[in-house]
Amino acid sequence: MSMQLSHTVKRLGRRYEDAEIEVPVPEQLASVPGIPQRSADVSFFSREHPLESQSIDMSADRQWAWAAQPDDLIEFRDDQEERMESLYEAAHVSADVAPTGTPVPGEDLTEDVRRLARKMGFGEVGFTRYDRRYTFAGAKRWAKFESAICLAVEQDYRQTQTAPSIEADQARFETYEIQMKMCFELADYLRYRGYRAQLHDGADNSGPYIPLFVAAGLGQLGANGQLLSPHFGSRARLMLVTTNAPLTYDEPQDYGIHKFCQECQVCVSRCPGRALMRDKVWWRGVEKNKLVYERCRPIMVTYHGCAVCMKVCPVQRYGMKPVMSHYVETGEVLGKGTENLEGYSMGEKGYFGRGELPSFERDLFDIPKGREEDWLFQQFKERLASGGVPDEAALVEFASEVKKALDKGETTFDIA
């Protein structure tokens, strides 16, 4: 059955030389551009309960995660972190690098930057105001400029479809490495034109980037908690370059994703950790399908980043235009109910076809929770309750561990 169209969304092609595409959105899936939100609530939570980085707010599980990750990933991560260290340091001070050129009065760099970024290999490029309401508390003083260039690089398709696997996990980290080097080139161009540029990398984010990408019209938030972009769905790896260059902002678009995800629900039903919620809730002023961190994190760490919710998303698997065109023509979700979309393997646990989910021991989900210093105090209180007051040596050791946790909690974004 063919459905009545509400509108179509035009996007540039997947690569620079490709023709533009049109994504059809049927009336049944049309909602609002961008994401449903209550702006006053977003502002309230940003002011009274500002967001903070997972590496700080959930720091209790960091040491556990490094010890629990698969052995075949450890050597790769060590090598990759060594290669990336100088890039992280350069990104941290990138806002302080002086321009090399002189601005031209009245110029607008939007299309020059878009064209250059596309030629460089960015699959998605968009422009929006840098909304500081989504900046992490520890990065508010670090983030300098008012305009955000939203940049996405496609993670390799074939490698992604092997998830969960070492190959897919490596593809994730390698894509960020490639992308970061490209962002440095773009920043150099902005300085050449007479403006400043600041790199917000994908490893130690200055805030959640998805709201900015949505505002720039580059996709919408999916039920899996990821940006669903037109060409490669949640396979987009995201990074920002903020600048004081004169830019014209893009507009948010309605790709039909909000209602489509509620019809689809494949990621929700196939999540190994049962971490995705079927129904939307209002969270910090935004309507979304909320992820349960404590159900997701242990599976991600233990099984190569998991990424099942990415793998089984039809938009990631087939592309947004084919998925929406199929829905317009049939009223059905492309691939839903098939092994091609829904089947996956999880290491030694084996293969799980549609309708089948792996089971895990309960203690897999018993991980340290919250901030590391709070977790240490909780353990200390339990020790007091069960065994009385520790001796002086134990107290000194406890104080030392808390001090180390507090020192690590001082985010690298904080600049005196």
Backbone hydrogen bonds, N-H to C=O, Kabsch-Sander energy under -0.5 kcal/mol:
donor,donor_aa,acceptor,acceptor_aa,energy
3,M,328,V,-2.4
6,S,25,V,-3.0
7,H,25,V,-1.6
9,V,23,V,-2.2
10,K,8,T,-0.5
11,R,21,I,-2.4
13,G,18,D,-0.7
18,D,15,R,-1.5
21,I,11,R,-2.7
23,V,9,V,-2.8
25,V,7,H,-2.7
27,E,4,Q,-2.8
29,L,26,P,-1.4
30,A,26,P,-0.9
30,A,27,E,-0.6
34,G,253,Q,-2.1
35,I,33,P,-0.5
38,R,285,G,-2.9
39,S,37,Q,-0.7
41,D,38,R,-0.8
42,V,38,R,-2.2
43,S,39,S,-2.4
44,F,40,A,-2.1
45,F,41,D,-2.6
46,S,42,V,-2.0
47,R,43,S,-2.0
48,E,44,F,-3.1
49,H,45,F,-2.0
56,I,53,S,-1.6
57,D,53,S,-3.0
58,M,54,Q,-2.0
59,S,56,I,-1.4
60,A,370,G,-2.7
61,D,58,M,-1.5
62,R,59,S,-1.4
65,A,61,D,-2.5
66,W,62,R,-2.1
67,A,63,Q,-1.9
68,A,64,W,-2.1
69,Q,65,A,-1.5
73,L,70,P,-1.5
74,I,70,P,-1.0
75,E,71,D,-0.9
77,R,73,L,-2.9
78,D,74,I,-2.5
79,D,75,E,-2.2
80,Q,76,F,-2.7
81,E,77,R,-3.0
82,E,78,D,-1.7
83,R,79,D,-1.9
84,M,80,Q,-2.0
85,E,81,E,-1.3
88,Y,84,M,-2.6
89,E,85,E,-2.2
90,A,86,S,-2.1
91,A,87,L,-2.5
92,H,88,Y,-2.1
93,V,89,E,-1.1
94,S,91,A,-1.2
96,D,93,V,-1.5
97,V,94,S,-1.3
100,T,191,R,-1.2
101,G,191,R,-2.1
107,E,104,V,-1.9
109,L,246,P,-2.5
113,V,109,L,-2.9
114,R,110,T,-2.5
115,R,111,E,-2.4
116,L,112,D,-2.3
117,A,113,V,-2.8
118,R,114,R,-2.2
119,K,115,R,-2.3
120,M,116,L,-2.1
121,G,117,A,-0.9
121,G,118,R,-0.6
122,F,117,A,-2.3
123,G,152,A,-1.9
124,E,152,A,-1.5
126,G,150,C,-1.9
128,T,148,A,-2.0
130,Y,146,E,-3.2
131,D,129,R,-1.2
132,R,130,Y,-0.9
134,Y,131,D,-1.8
135,T,132,R,-1.6
136,F,206,S,-2.8
137,A,51,L,-3.0
139,A,136,F,-1.7
140,K,136,F,-0.7
140,K,137,A,-0.9
143,A,139,A,-2.6
147,S,243,T,-1.5
148,A,128,T,-3.2
149,I,241,V,-2.6
150,C,126,G,-2.9
150,C,148,A,-0.7
151,L,149,I,-0.5
151,L,239,M,-2.6
152,A,124,E,-2.2
153,V,237,R,-1.8
155,Q,235,R,-2.5
160,T,156,D,-1.9
161,Q,157,Y,-1.8
162,T,159,Q,-1.4
163,A,160,T,-1.8
165,S,304,H,-0.6
169,D,165,S,-2.2
170,Q,166,I,-2.6
171,A,167,E,-2.0
172,R,168,A,-1.6
173,F,169,D,-1.6
174,E,170,Q,-2.9
175,T,171,A,-2.0
176,Y,172,R,-1.6
177,E,173,F,-1.8
178,I,174,E,-2.5
179,Q,175,T,-2.6
180,M,176,Y,-2.4
181,K,177,E,-1.6
182,M,178,I,-1.7
183,C,179,Q,-2.2
184,F,180,M,-1.7
185,E,181,K,-1.4
186,L,182,M,-2.0
187,A,183,C,-2.5
188,D,184,F,-2.1
189,Y,185,E,-1.7
190,L,186,L,-2.1
191,R,187,A,-2.0
192,Y,188,D,-2.2
193,R,189,Y,-1.6
194,G,191,R,-1.4
195,Y,190,L,-2.4
198,Q,242,T,-2.7
200,H,240,L,-2.7
201,D,199,L,-0.7
212,L,209,Y,-0.9
213,F,209,Y,-1.9
214,V,210,I,-2.7
215,A,211,P,-2.0
216,A,212,L,-1.5
217,G,214,V,-1.7
218,L,213,F,-2.5
220,Q,228,L,-1.3
222,G,226,Q,-2.9
225,G,222,G,-1.8
228,L,220,Q,-2.8
229,S,227,L,-0.8
229,S,233,G,-1.1
233,G,229,S,-1.8
235,R,232,F,-2.7
236,A,233,G,-0.8
237,R,153,V,-2.5
238,L,236,A,-0.5
239,M,151,L,-1.9
240,L,200,H,-1.7
241,V,149,I,-1.7
242,T,198,Q,-2.4
243,T,147,S,-2.1
244,N,196,R,-1.0
247,L,245,A,-0.5
249,Y,247,L,-0.5
250,D,127,F,-2.7
255,Y,253,Q,-0.7
259,K,29,L,-0.6
260,F,256,G,-2.0
261,C,257,I,-3.0
262,Q,258,H,-0.9
263,E,259,K,-1.4
264,C,260,F,-2.7
265,Q,261,C,-1.5
269,S,265,Q,-2.3
270,R,266,V,-1.8
271,C,267,C,-0.9
274,R,271,C,-1.2
277,M,290,K,-0.8
281,V,288,K,-3.1
283,W,281,V,-0.6
283,W,286,V,-3.2
286,V,283,W,-1.4
287,E,36,P,-2.1
288,K,281,V,-2.6
288,K,286,V,-0.5
290,K,288,K,-0.8
292,V,275,A,-2.6
293,Y,291,L,-0.8
295,R,292,V,-1.3
296,C,292,V,-1.6
297,R,293,Y,-3.0
300,M,296,C,-2.4
301,V,297,R,-2.4
302,T,298,P,-2.1
303,Y,299,I,-2.4
304,H,301,V,-0.5
305,G,300,M,-3.0
306,C,303,Y,-2.7
307,A,305,G,-1.4
311,K,307,A,-2.8
312,V,308,V,-2.6
313,C,310,M,-1.1
317,R,313,C,-2.4
318,Y,314,P,-2.9
319,G,314,P,-0.6
319,G,315,V,-1.3
320,M,230,P,-2.2
321,K,230,P,-0.5
323,V,319,G,-1.8
324,M,320,M,-2.9
325,S,321,K,-2.7
326,H,322,P,-2.2
327,Y,323,V,-1.9
328,V,324,M,-2.5
329,E,325,S,-2.0
330,T,326,H,-2.5
331,G,327,Y,-2.3
332,E,326,H,-0.5
334,L,332,E,-0.6
336,K,333,V,-1.6
338,T,335,G,-2.0
342,E,338,T,-2.6
343,G,339,E,-2.1
344,Y,352,F,-1.7
346,M,350,G,-2.4
349,K,346,M,-2.3
350,G,347,G,-1.3
352,F,344,Y,-3.1
356,E,353,G,-2.4
364,L,361,E,-1.7
365,F,362,R,-1.6
366,D,363,D,-1.1
367,I,365,F,-1.6
375,W,371,R,-2.3
376,L,372,E,-2.2
377,F,373,E,-1.9
378,Q,374,D,-2.2
379,Q,375,W,-2.3
380,F,376,L,-2.3
381,K,377,F,-2.6
382,E,378,Q,-2.1
383,R,379,Q,-2.0
384,L,380,F,-2.3
385,A,381,K,-2.4
386,S,382,E,-1.5
387,G,383,R,-2.5
388,G,384,L,-1.7
395,L,391,D,-1.9
396,V,392,E,-2.4
397,E,393,A,-2.1
398,F,394,A,-2.3
399,A,395,L,-2.6
400,S,396,V,-2.2
401,E,397,E,-2.1
402,V,398,F,-2.3
403,K,399,A,-2.4
404,K,400,S,-2.2
405,A,401,E,-2.0
406,L,402,V,-2.5
407,D,403,K,-2.3
408,K,404,K,-2.1
409,G,405,A,-1.4
410,E,406,L,-0.5
410,E,407,D,-1.1
411,T,409,G,-1.4
414,D,411,T,-1.5
